[in-house]
């Protein structure tokens, strides 16, 4: 059995967006050859609907709820930091019920639950890396003083490096991210590039074209181009961006890549 783990702490529910589609796609792909049990602290409504009994919601204990609303940023950081221990003890019982072949974690800032479980249960860890969360959540230069004070910058990078160092395999979603990891000293041989894909049964060209036409008729937009039309978009871009865009349009791309650009 594979243990899939998503550990990001969110103020609002995540029901739509790229991470939802990617998470479901990865779980579906893993499920083709293995039994998968999912633990997640995010997009719980979607996962519960899709997976039913093969999903368990991860909860953060309300230790920091007394922190005033103005300092919600500190509360969020503390919850993300301590979630590693909260989630560790919530997940641990499944190892008594099932033989876990490996752990697959979608990396999130300030969390190292997968590393703790891998170390304690001697189970291989596969870490999904979508970019440096420590970099994106760095607020050490924020104009608000309390965001600067509670940035946890060094701690964020330290935990991120711990994840990258002790993961047995790292899945990067682009070659650029792999190059970034190699530049940071991560062994190239343990990094796999697995680009984001699309679920063809959901994003069917025929079905989407039918829906597009229905929406156009509903709002009287039959003659309006809502895509990346060069007459509408290009005048608003820099000359360098225009040149790059037109070059991409003329490249020998796959059918799916051309659909994205169009």
N, C-alpha and C positions, 0 to 999 in steps of 0.2 A: 504494500500500500504506500502511496505517496501522500505526504502531509503538505498541503499547500497553505502558505501563510501570507496574509496581507495585514500589515500592522500600522498603517498610517492613522493619525488622530485627526478627526475632522469635526469642525463646529456644526456643519450642516450635512444632511444626507447626500450621498453621491449616487444618483440614479441614472445619469447620462454622462456622456463624454468619452474621450478616447481611452482613458484608463479602464472604464467599464467594459468597453468592447475588447480591449486587450486582455484584461483579466479573464473574461469568459472564454476568449479564444485559447488562452494558454491552458485553462482548466479542461476545456473540451479536447484539446490536443493530447494532454497527458492521460485523459480518460480513455483514449482509444486502445491503449495497451496495458493500462494499470487501473487499479481501484484508487480513487482519490477522495480524501477527506479534507474539507476546506475550513480553516479558521480565519476569521477576518474581523477587523474592527471598523471597516469601511464598506460602503455599498451593500449593506446587510440585507435590505429589502429585496434587492435584485438577486442576490445569491440565495437567499431563503426560498424565493419563488422558483429559481432555476434548479436548485440542488436538493431542497427538502431536508431529509434526514442526514444527508452527507455534508451538512454545514452547521457550524457552531459560531455564534457571535462572541467576539472577545470584548470584554468590558474593562473599563478603567475604574478602579475604586475611587469613590468621591472624596479623596483626601484633601483636595485643593479647592473645593467649592467655596470656601470662605474668603478666598482671595478676591478683593474688590473688582467690580466689573472693569474699572479703568485699567487694571493690570491683568486683563484676560490673557494677554500675550505671555506673561510669566506663567500663568496657570497652564496654558497650552504646552509651553516648553517643559514644564515639570511633569505633566501627564505623559508627554511623549518620552521623556527620559525614564520615568519609573514604569512605563508600560512594558518594558523588557521583562521586569520581574513579575508584574501582574499577569502578563500573557504566558510566561513560562509555567506558572503554577496552574493556569487554566488548561493548558494544552497537555501537560505531563500525564494525566490519567489515560490518554488514548494509547500510550505506549504499553500499558498493561493489557489492553484489549486487543491490540493489533500489532503485527510485525511491520514496522515502518522501514521501508527500503531506503528512502531518502527524504529530505526536507527541501521544499522549494519555497523560497521567500522572495517576495517583491520588496526590495529594500526601501526603507523609509527613514527619515532623519531621526537621529537620537535613539534608534531602536536596534537592539542586537539579540532579539529573542531567538532567532535561528542559530546564532553562534552558541548561545547558552545551551540550547537543546542538543545541538550537534556534539558539543563537548561532553555534556552530562550523559547522553544516551549513546555516544559513539556512533552517530548516524551521519552519513555524508550530507553536506549542505550545498545546495545549488542556489546561488544568489542572482536574482534578476536586477540588472543595473540599468536604470533609465536616465542616468546623468547624476551629477553630484548634488544630492539634496542639501548637503552642508553649504555648498556655494549658493544655491538658490534661496535658502532660508537665512543667509547671513545678513543680519541687521546691524552690524557693528558701526555702520555709517549712517544709520537712520537719524533724521533730524529730531525725533522724539527721544528724550534722554532715557526713559525707562526701557525703550526698545534696545538702545545701545548697551545699557547695563545688563540686560537679560538676554543678550544675543547668544551666549554659550558657544561662541565661535570655535574656540580651541577644542572644546568638548565634542562639538558636532563633528569636526574633522577627525578627531581621535577615534570616535565610535565608527565613523564611516570607514576609516582605515582598518579597524579591527574586523569589520565585516568582510572587506575585500581580502585581507590577509588570510583569514581562517576559513573562508568559503572554499570548498573543494573544487567547485566549478562556478564560473561567472558567465551569465548570459547577458551580453550587451545588445542593444537593439539597433546599433549602427556601427559601421567600421570606424567612424570618427570617435565614438565612445571607447571602442577598443584601443585605438591609438592613444587616447587620453589616459587610459588605465596603464598601458605599457609605459608611457612617459612618467607615470607615478610610481613605477617600480614593480607593477604586478606582472607575474609570469605570463608570457604570451600564450603558452600552451594550455593554460587553464581557462582561457577566455574564448567563448563561443559567440559568434555574431549571428543573431537570429532576428532579422528585421520584422517590424510590425506587419501583419498581414490583414486580410479582410475576409469576412465570412461571406462567401459568394451566395449562399442560400438566403442570406438576409439582405445583402447589398446587390441584389440582382438588377442588372441594367434594364431589363424589360420592365420589371415592377417599378423601379424608380422613375423611369420615363413616363409610365402611366400615372404615377402619383404626381409627377411634375406637371403633366398636362392638366390633370384635374385641378391642381392648385392655381395654375395659370388661368383656367376658365373661371374658377370661382372668384378670382380677384381682378378679372379683366386684364391679364398680363400676357395675352397670347403673343403679342408682337414685341415684348420687352425681353432683352437678353439679360438674364440674372447671373450668368456665369462670369468667367474671367475674360470678358470681352476686351480686346486690345484698344478699341476706340474709347472705352470708358475707363479702364484701369490704367493703361500705360501713361496717359498725360499727367497722372498724379504721382508717377514714380520718378526716381532719379535716372539720369541717363545710363549709369552703370547697371541699375536694376532692370531698366528696359532692355538693354543689350543682353543681359543674362537670361531674361524671360524669353526673348525671341530666339535666343540660341537653344534654349531647352525645348522650345516648341518645335524646332527643326531637327532635333537630334533623333537618332534611330532608337526610339524607345519601345518598350513592350506595350501591348495594348492597354494593360492596366495603368502604366505610368502615363500614357497619353490621356487616359480618362481623367486622371488627377489634374493634369495641367489644363484640361479643357473644362 
